[in-house]
């Protein structure tokens, strides 16, 4: 039963993608199947999370091939949390996608591409093999490009080409690194690589591989200076697509950085720690300055994805239990908040007729509930207490101070203040000021079903944000446990390879 549960997060979206593709002539049935699959995925990931909390790490060897010969699926506390939050995001976006524009998206292939993307994300979080991580990255890239150009507008195609080109460069670096790792270690199993990495004679070559992997994962995570594809593409996508992208795509890159650099390159922290610290600070600053200069809601939110990635890298830069716990807590908080802000942005356009702040106004008077739904994730993103973002930022900044990384802590604090400026700008322009005389009319009137599909996910995610903020202790305790597991390299290696690991080959000098 545990083994079936282990493969369920991959099998459910795989089957959903295939079945919804076959049902493309029956959009109503296709949509129902897609929603059912999203519910099933969320239930499976919650069950998996409960198993990990109660019984510890889950490991499965596909085809009964022992590690490191076969493909390993590994779910520890971090992977379980990422899977559960992926299931939640899949469910809320599946519901939101049933709102305005659902028929047009479904005719263009939204359902099979959406579930294929979820399959790629869950596979990346679960794999214990470096090559299969590359494979799941490719699955995500293919599905995400299809979703990005769903409406086939000139703007989307232009953004999609930029998105694919830079990501292809990143995956090329990844594939090159995979070949070099195999040449140096004779294995691609992450636990086995971690076992032999400290004993490799040519540590310079291994460090070069680490740089290649950092470039590849950094491109996926949109860190400085590899972020240009994100603000050039995310604002072109439809809102359900932009929301799932904002929630998950960059976080897969962050997850890969945390996993690889705490497991494989932990012995080389003197090199990669300062490098990741510089990247984290530059990413925070560039992202928040880009958001400050724009007056389009989608572009502001896109740049804030970049700035917040910097906070998530602080843990692996400092490599202390508190810092890594802060990164884990911040990742979970940010996925919920950022997805919700894009969902709110879609509702703002339906009410106000535009994404441009200069053309919006009076939204609070027209829709007070929408104003409250914006304030909760917006203030959380800025780190205002007692919302979830406050606790995430607090732990990250405190870890920097304890590690005497004062510049890093100061930059994190300053970026939080500038984030608040951007959120206040949206509030003042879109909600508080009077509606401009030349403001565009809403695209069309909503039906009751469309209103429910739009606002139910927003309210649910606001509830999650408030829960993390007001009932923080269990989330903080979980984050600390996840951090301890990430720092316990020997425990991970023993769980995957067993007490007596097989020696595939001698490490290449």
N, C-alpha and C positions, 0 to 999 in steps of 0.2 A: 504493500500500500504506500509506503514511504517513497519507493522508487517511482510509482505512478504519479504521485504528487510532485516529485522532483521534475518530471518531464512535462507536466501539465501546462506550465506557463509558456512552453514552446509549442506544444501540440494544439492547444486551444486556438490561438490566433492563426496557426497554420491551416487548420481545418476551416476556420471562419473565412480566411482569405480565399480558399479554394471554393467553398460553397457559395459565398457571395458573388464570386466571379461567374459561377454557373447560373446564378439567378439574375443576371443583369437585365433580362427582359421583364422581370417582375420586381420593380423597385420597392414596393411595399413589403413583400416577403423578404427581400434582401435586407431591408432596413431592420426588420424584426429579428432576423438571424444575427445581424451584426450587433444589435443591442443585447441579445441573449448571450452571445459570445463574450461581450464586454463584461456582463454580470458574472459569467462563469470564470473569466480570467481573474477578476477582482476577488472572487470567493477562493479560488485556488491559491492566489498569492497570499491572502490573509491566512489560509490554512498552513501554508508553507512557513510564514512568519511565526505562527504559533508553535509549529514544530521546532523551529530553530531556537526560539526563546525557551521552550521547555526542555529540549534535548540536545541542544548544541548544533554544531555544524553538520550539514547533510552533504554526503559525497556519493555520487553515482558514476559507475564506469559503463559507458555505452557498449552494448554487445558483449558484456561480461569480459571484455579485455582488461587485464589489470593495468593500472597506471605504472609506468608512463607510456605503455604501448598503444592504448586506445584513447578515446575522447573522454575526458573527465568533466562532469558537471559538479560544481562546488557552490554551495550556498551557505555562507556564514552570516553573521549579523548584518554586515553592511549590504551584502547582496540581497538578503531577505527584505531589508528595509527598502532598497531600490526597486525590488520586484513589487512589493506591496504598493508603493507610491505610483509605480507604472500602471498597476491594475486600477487604482483610483483614477488616475488621469485618463486612462482608456475609457472608463465608464462615464465620467463627466463630459468628456468631449464627444462620445458617442451620443449622449442625450442632447447636448448642445447642437450637434450637427443635424438634429431632426427639426431645428427651427427654420428661420427664413433661409431660402436658397437650397433646401435639402434635395429637392428633385433634380435641380441642375447639377449639384455635386455628385449625386448618385449615378446619374446618366454618364458622367465623365469618369466613373470608376473609383469614387472615393472609398467605398466600403472595402473592396479587396486590397487596395493600396494601404489603407489605414491599418488593417489587421496585419498585413505584411510588415509594416513599420513596427508595430508592437512586437511581433515575433523577433525581428532583428534586435530590438532593444532588450527584450528579456533574455535572448540568447547571449548577448554581450555581457549582461550582468551575471550569467550563470556559468559561463565557460571557464574551464581551468586549463585551457590550451591556447597558446599564443596564436597559432595559425587559425584556429577557429574563431578567435576574437577578430582577426582580419576578415574572415568570411562573414561574420555578423555585421561588421562595419559596412561591407559591400551590400548586404541585404538592405540595411538602413539607407544607404546612399541611393540605391535604385528606387526604393519605395518613396523616399522623401522627395526625390526629383519629380516623380509622377504626381505626388500631391501638390508640390509647389507650382506646377504649371497646369493645374487642374482646369482653370478657366480659359487657358490658351490665349491670354491677352499678351500684347507686345511687352508690357511691363513685366509680366510674370516670366515670359521666355527669356528676357534679358537678365532678370535676377536669377533665374534657374541656371543659365549658362555660367554665370559668375560663381554660383554656389557649387556647381559640379566641378568646374575646372580646378578651383583651389582644393576642394576635397579630394579630387583625383590625385593631385600632387601629394597631398598628405598620405593617401593610401599607398602611393608608389613608394614613399619613404618607409611606410610600415612594412611593405612586402620586402623591401631591401633589408630592413632590420631583421625580419624573420629569417631570411637566408643567412645573415651573418650570425645570428644567435645559434642557429642549427650547426653552422660550421664551427663555432667556438665551443659549444656545449654538447652537441650530439643529441639534443632533445628539444622539444617544444612545449612540453608540459610545464606549466608555470611553477609548480612545486619542485619539480626536478631541476629546472633552471635555477631556482633559488637555492637549492641544495648544493649545486656545483659552482655557482657563480663566484663565491668568495675565494675558491681555490684555483681559479683560472690564472695561469701565469701571465697572460697578456691582458692585464687590466685596462690598459689604454684602449685596446680594441673594444673591450666590453663597454667602456665609458662612451666610446663613439657610437655604439649601438644604442646606449641610453639617450644620447642626444638625438639620434634619428627617431626613436620612439617618442621623445618629448615633442619633436616637431610634428609628428603625425598626430598624436593625441591632442597637442596644443591647437592644431588646425581644426580638429573636430570640436574642441572646447571653446574656440574663438578667443584665445588668449592673445595678448600683444606679442608680436606685431602681425598675427595671422588671423585677424578678426574681420577683415574688410568684406568678406562674403556675407556675413550675417546682416549688417544694416543695409546691404545692397539687395537682399532677397526676402527677408522675413516680412517687410512691410508690403510686399506684393501679394502675399498669400491670403486666401480667405481666412476668416477668423478662427474657425475650428482647426484648420491646418496650422495657422500661426500659433495657436494655443498649445497644441501638442508638440510642435517644434520647440517653443520656448520652454516647455516643461522638461523635455526629455533629451533632445538631440545633443546639446552642449554638455549635459550632465553625463552622458555616456563617455565623452572625452575626459571629463573630470574624474569619473569613476576609474577609468583606465589608468590615469596618472596616479591616483591614490593607490590603486592595487599594485601596479608594477613597481612604483618607487618605494613603497613600504615593504614589498616582498622580495623583489629581485635586486634592487639597487640600494637597499638600506645600508649596506656596508660601505657605500660610496657617498654618504651623506655630506661629507666635507666639500664635495664638488657640486652636487645637485641641490643641496639645501640653499646656499646663497643664490644660485641661479634661479631657482623657483621663487625665492623671495623677491628678487628684482622683477621677475615676470609678473608676479602677483600685484606688486605695487603699480607697475606700469599699466597693467590691465584695468585695475580699479580707476586710475586717474583718467586714462584715455576714454574709457567707457562713460564715466560720469560727465566729463567735459563735452563729449558728443551729445549726450542727452540734454545738457543745459542749453545748447545752441539751437536745438530743433523745436519746431512748433507744430509737428504732426504727431498725434498720439502714438501711432504705430512705430515711428522712428525713435521717439523718446523711449518707449518700452524696449525696443530692440537694443539700443545702446546701453540701457540699464542691465540687460542680460549680460553684456560684456563686463560691465563694472563689477557686478556681483560675483562673477567667476573668480575674480581676484581673491575674495574672501575665502572661497572654497579651497584655494591653493595654499593658504597660510599653514594649514595643518601639516601637509607634506613638506613644506619648506622648513618648518621648525622641528618636526618629527618628535613632538612630545605627546604624551597621552591626552593632555588637556587640549592642545592645539588640534589634534586629529579628531577628538570628540567634538570640538567646535565646528570643524569642517563637515562632519557627518550631520550634525544638527542643522547647520546652515543650508546644506544641500536639500534636506527634506523640507525645511521652511520655504526655500526659494522656489522649489518646484511647484508647491501649492500656490504661493503668492503670485508668481509670474504668470502661470497659466490663467489664474483668475483675472489678472489685470487685462490680459488679451481678450478674455471672454467679456469683461466689462466694456472694453473698447468697442467690441462688436455691437453690444447693446447701445452704447453711446451713439454709434453711427445710425442705428435703426431709429433712435429717438430724435437725434439732431441733424441727420442727413449728411454728415461729413466727419472725417478724421482730423481736419485742419482746425487748430484751436482758434484761429482768427474767425472762422465761420461758425463756431459753436458758441453757445451761451444759453443761460436760463434753464439748464438741465435739472438743477436741483428743484426749481419751482415746478417744473413739469413732471419730474419723476424723483421724489425724495428718496424712495427706496434705492434707486440706482445710485444716488449720491452717497448714501450710507454704504452700499456695496462697493463703491470705489474707495471710500476712505479707509475701510478696514485693511485691504491688501496694500494700499498705497502707503499708509502710515507704518504698516508692518515692514514693508520694503525699506523704508527710511530708518527703521530701528527705534520707533517710538514705543515706550513701555505702556502697557504690559503685553504687547503683541509678540508674536513668535520671532519676528526679526530682531527685536531688542535682545532677547536671550542669545540668539545666534551670534550677533555682533559682540555682545558682552563677553561671551566665552572666547571668541576669536581675539578680541583686543586684550583681554586679560592674559591669554596664553602668550601673546607677544610681549607684554610687560614682564611676565615671569621669566621668559627666555631672554630678557634684556634686548629684544629687538624693538627698540623704541621708535625708530623711524617707521617700521612696518605698522606698529600700533597707531602712530599718529596719522599716517596716511589712511588707514582704515577708518579712523574716527572722522577725519576731514571729509572723506568720500561719503560717509553717512549723512553729514550735514548738507552736502551738495545734492545728494539724492532727495532729501527733504525739499530742497528748493525746486527740483523738477516736479515733484508730486504736487506741491503747492501751486506751481504754475498751471498744471492741468486743472486743478480745482478752481482756481480763480478764473481762468479763461473759459472753461467748458461748463462749469456748474454755477459759479457765483455771479459772474457778470450778466447783464441783461442780454437777451437774445438779439443778435444783430438784425437790422432790418432786411439785409440781403441774405440772411441765412437760408440754406437750401431746405426744401421740404423733405421729410422722411421718405425713403424709397417706396414704401407701401405700408398699408395698415396691417397690423398683426392680428392673427387669429388667437383664440384662447390657448390652443395647443402649442402654438409657436411661442407665446409668452411663457408658458410653463417650461417648455424645452430650453428657453434662453435663461430664465431666472433661477430655475431649480439648481442647476450646477453651480451658478454663482453663489447662491445662498449656502449651499453645502460646503463649498470651499472656504467661504467666510467663516463658517462654523468650525472647520478644521483649523484655520488660522487662530481663532479665538481659543480653541481647545489647547493647542500647543502653547499659546501665550499664558493662559490662566491656569493650566494644569501641566506645568513644565516638568515636574520632577520625574515622571516615568520616561519621558522622551530624553531628558538629560542622562538618566541612568542607562538607558538603552544605548545612547551615543557613547558613553564611557566604556560600556561593555564591547561595543563595536570597535572602538579605538584600541582597547587592550587586545582584542583578537587580531587586529591588523598588525600590531607590533609583535605579536607572538608568532614569529616566522616558523619556529620549530614545531609549534602546534599545528600550523597549517600544513607543513610538509608531512608530518606524521599522519595527519588525517587523510591526506590524499594518497600518499605512497605506501603507508603502512609502516610497521616497525622495522622491517628489513627491506628497504627500497632496492629495486633492481638497478644495477649499474649498466646502462646501455653502452657506453663507450667512454674512453678516457677523454678528458677535456683537452682541447687542442691548445698547445702552448702559444 
